[in-house]
């Protein structure tokens, strides 16, 4: 069985006519899905979103001007570790979640409508997979991205994702979003007074202000609001994981994780696109549940980046024979480099 793992680099290089090179700056840059270290860049759309959730503003300079070569994930993890001794961090990090949901939702919409217009490397890759997929063969798609690029691409193979069960109900393709999604939310168990009379913005700011005390359940909803609003008298909180260096829990429904765990033992081919292979919980899940050595192919914007990802996978104990692609996602798709890997 084929498993395809997508990281931030896959969304960043998702439109074949706008590969991430200097020659294509302009609208394609200002609306391009950001890499992790670009999540808090000084783009006008990002600034507007930050100003909408002002509790995050005090920590934005730390996330932009990172000392000693630290990553955004490392800085966020250090801020998160301070929350119990400095409770204001709870509000700031809750505001970051709302900022990410709002900003990435807008970015996702604009990238698709203004740049991609339905043409993406994800759609073409699925076509190439479908070319070689046997009639009874399942494909497991795993993504660490919050955007909806893959959901839109699945429509090209006859899958329409309208509710949470649609991610895993198809016999041919399963989609697992391990870090959550811009259109997912979790129920808040703590009672919120007058919630039915609140606007979406009042709802968001109320939960941010009470971030240190509210209890968030494991009950997931699909939502459409920007920002996420309540559902009747049920308060909802964005279901996307803050990008920290060491993520402990996955941000997805339990039934999605159960589906993933049932599929992993069948995996014999692993295609990695734009993922640095730094999420240890997922790598450990693979190493523990794989029943055979795999054939792997890594696409990561260049051979050196791909080799670094391969080393991370090997160190985690995921045994197999790996190849590194020379270029990025666009070159991989346009040149049909997947064909030889997929046909066997």
Secondary structure, DSSP 8 states (H G I E B T S, - for coil): -EEEEE-HHHHHT--TTS-SSGGG-SHHHHTS---GGGTT---HHHHHHHHHTGGGHHHHHHHHS-GGG--HHHHHHHHHHTTTTSTHHHHHHHHHHHHHHHHHHHHHHHIIIIIITT--HHHHHHHHHHHH--TT--EEEEE---SSHHHHHHGGGT----STTHHHH-SSEEEEETTEEEEEEEEE-S--TTGGG--HHHHHHHHHHTTTT--EEEEEEE---SS---BTTB-EEEEE----SS--S--S-HHHHHHHHHHHTT--EEEEES-----HHHHHHHHHH--S-EEEEEESSSHHHHHHHHHHHHHTT--EEEEE-SS-HHHHHHTTTHHHHHH-
